[in-house]
């Protein structure tokens, strides 16, 4: 199986939900510190695609080695989505995706570095050249509810925790039973 194929299988329904459903976008953002921006926020997918014309997925695997801070150096964001609110404020959601058999790296810094990287890119403007400009951010972990106990020491580093099962309860059909059972 190609590296990241399982992660991609769990990422795609989430991103498709962000792209196609205002209700899903609002549900996601109501769980974050950016809830006050959730009303009628627009995913800037076309602008993101224009910045990454050769990428199969405009939202996947963002990283930079230009900045050597602990958040950027050797680190990536699995799903990066940039949004614009009705008041023209731009903000990002950095999501770490842990498919059901995945774990955090042993060094313990992967979760901790998510917010450092998000701040570096939003506030210090040191992100990849393919990054759409924004000035606010939130971080999230997307994983199976069965892994929450295993991930307990990492959860506090994310603004928001969402599970595949929780999403499926609130948005039936987003994650197939076959995928959740895999």
LINWO-V587211 format. One record per residue. N is the residue number from 1. RES is the residue in one letter. OMEGA is omega in degrees with one decimal (NA if undefined). BURIAL is + if it has 9 or more other C-alpha atoms within 8 Angstrom, else -. Layout:
n | res | omega | burial
N | RES | OMEGA | BURIAL
N | RES | OMEGA | BURIAL
This chain:
n | res | omega | burial
1 | X | -179.7 | -
2 | X | 179.6 | -
3 | X | 176.4 | -
4 | X | -177.2 | -
5 | X | 178.2 | -
6 | X | 177.7 | -
7 | X | 180.0 | +
8 | X | 179.7 | -
9 | X | 178.6 | +
10 | X | 179.2 | +
11 | X | -174.6 | +
12 | X | 179.7 | -
13 | X | 179.8 | +
14 | X | -179.5 | +
15 | X | 177.2 | +
16 | X | 175.4 | -
17 | X | 177.1 | +
18 | X | -177.8 | +
19 | X | -168.4 | -
20 | X | -172.7 | -
21 | X | 175.2 | -
22 | X | -179.6 | -
23 | X | 179.4 | -
24 | X | 177.9 | +
25 | X | -178.6 | +
26 | X | 177.7 | +
27 | X | 179.3 | -
28 | X | -175.5 | -
29 | X | 177.0 | +
30 | X | 178.3 | +
31 | X | -174.5 | -
32 | X | 173.4 | +
33 | X | 179.0 | +
34 | X | -177.4 | +
35 | X | -179.4 | +
36 | X | 178.0 | -
37 | X | -170.4 | -
38 | X | -175.6 | +
39 | X | 176.6 | -
40 | X | 177.7 | -
41 | X | -177.4 | +
42 | X | 174.1 | -
43 | X | -177.4 | +
44 | X | -175.3 | +
45 | X | -179.0 | +
46 | X | 177.2 | -
47 | X | 177.4 | -
48 | X | 178.0 | +
49 | X | -179.6 | +
50 | X | 179.7 | -
51 | X | -178.6 | +
52 | X | -173.0 | +
53 | X | -178.0 | -
54 | X | 179.9 | -
55 | X | 177.6 | -
56 | X | 179.8 | -
57 | X | -175.9 | -
58 | X | -172.3 | +
59 | X | -167.9 | +
60 | X | 169.1 | +
61 | X | 174.7 | +
62 | X | 176.5 | +
63 | X | 173.3 | +
64 | X | 173.8 | +
65 | X | 176.7 | -
66 | X | 178.6 | -
67 | X | -177.7 | +
68 | X | 177.3 | -
69 | X | -178.0 | -
70 | X | 179.5 | -
71 | X | -175.2 | +
72 | X | -171.7 | +
73 | X | 178.5 | +
74 | X | -175.9 | -
75 | X | 175.6 | +
76 | X | 172.6 | +
77 | X | -175.9 | +
78 | X | 176.8 | +
79 | X | 174.9 | +
80 | X | 177.7 | +
81 | X | 178.1 | +
82 | X | -176.7 | +
83 | X | 173.4 | +
84 | X | 179.9 | +
85 | X | 178.6 | +
86 | X | 175.3 | +
87 | X | 174.7 | -
88 | X | 174.1 | -
89 | X | 179.2 | +
90 | X | -176.3 | +
91 | X | -176.9 | +
92 | X | 171.6 | +
93 | X | 177.8 | +
94 | X | -174.8 | +
95 | X | 170.8 | +
96 | X | -179.8 | +
97 | X | 176.0 | +
98 | X | 176.4 | +
99 | X | -168.9 | +
100 | X | 178.7 | +
101 | X | -176.5 | -
102 | X | 176.9 | -
103 | X | 171.8 | -
104 | X | 178.4 | -
105 | X | -175.6 | -
106 | X | -176.5 | -
107 | X | 176.1 | -
108 | X | -175.5 | +
109 | X | -175.8 | -
110 | X | 179.9 | +
111 | X | -178.9 | +
112 | X | -175.2 | +
113 | X | -178.7 | +
114 | X | -178.2 | +
115 | X | 177.5 | +
116 | X | 179.5 | +
117 | X | -179.2 | +
118 | X | 178.0 | +
119 | X | 178.9 | +
120 | X | -176.2 | +
121 | X | -176.9 | +
122 | X | -172.4 | +
123 | X | -177.4 | -
124 | X | 176.3 | -
125 | X | -178.8 | -
126 | X | -177.5 | +
127 | X | 178.5 | +
128 | X | -179.3 | +
129 | X | 179.2 | -
130 | X | -176.6 | -
131 | X | 173.4 | -
132 | X | -176.4 | -
133 | X | 178.4 | -
134 | X | -176.4 | +
135 | X | 176.5 | +
136 | X | -178.9 | +
137 | X | 168.9 | +
138 | X | 177.9 | +
139 | X | -179.4 | +
140 | X | 170.8 | +
141 | X | 176.8 | +
142 | X | -174.9 | +
143 | X | 175.9 | +
144 | X | 177.7 | +
145 | X | -179.9 | +
146 | X | -178.0 | -
147 | X | -175.3 | +
148 | X | 178.6 | +
149 | X | 179.1 | -
150 | X | -175.5 | -
151 | X | -172.7 | +
152 | X | -177.4 | -
153 | X | -178.3 | -
154 | X | -171.6 | +
155 | X | -176.8 | +
156 | X | 179.7 | -
157 | X | -179.7 | +
158 | X | 176.7 | +
159 | X | -171.9 | +
160 | X | 173.8 | +
161 | X | 175.9 | +
162 | X | 177.9 | +
163 | X | 177.6 | +
164 | X | -178.4 | +
165 | X | 177.6 | +
166 | X | 178.1 | +
167 | X | -178.9 | +
168 | X | 177.3 | +
169 | X | -177.3 | -
170 | X | -178.7 | -
171 | X | -175.1 | -
172 | X | 178.5 | -
173 | X | -179.6 | -
174 | X | 176.3 | +
175 | X | -178.9 | +
176 | X | 177.5 | -
177 | X | 178.6 | -
178 | X | 179.9 | -
179 | X | -179.8 | +
180 | X | -179.5 | +
181 | X | -175.7 | -
182 | X | NA | -
